[in-house]
Amino acid sequence: MYYQLIFLGPPGAGKGTQAKMLAETAKIPHISTGDILRGAIANNTPLGQQAKSYMDKGDLVPDTLVANMVRERLHEADAKKGWILDGFPRTVDQATFLDELLTQLDRNSLKVLNLEVPELTLVERLVARGRSQDDNPETIRYRLEVYRQKTAPLIDYYQKQGSLHSVNGDRTLEEVRQALSAIVGV
């Protein structure tokens, strides 16, 4: 079976955790743009340096930088049987780019999995996670506002296409995993 999955949801919704588990079950790569960007920053590449200046402020990295990385990644050998995108697309422009790319690849079986979690729960999760200095309440609230402005419109975009599947992400890890597996069919 061929899987094309996108995970949507605000920061702290559990996208990365759920995407990793689903990728293992379906035996497809979990492609996290966050991981790609963090790797570029850690390796101090020119793209990483550009991305870091945006990420340090809590802003989104420009579409063109991210889109080019995703295009390259989807052409790698391990993505031939499908993939899970986590953190891309984040804007309607990026979604349009992805639609065009999938048309070129003659792959149009996209399922978009949207994790819904109340804001108070998100802030609590992110503060507790404390992954980096950007996990403080002020920056977290700013990131959630950026999400509402830039990324939330994707929910309408994919709903109109008929590929959106929303899941209550404010449950146990296992309950969310089971709900996602049922939608995907793994």
Protein Blocks (a to p, Z undefined) as FASTA:
>chain_A
ZZddddeddehilmmmmmmmmmmmnopacddfklmmmmmmmnopaklmmmmmmmmnopac
dfklmmmmmmmmmmpmklmnoccdehiafbfklmmmmmmmmmmnopacbccddddddfkl
mmmmmmmnompmklcfklmmmmmmmmmmmmmmmmmmmmmnopaccddfbbcfklmmmmmm
mmnoZZ
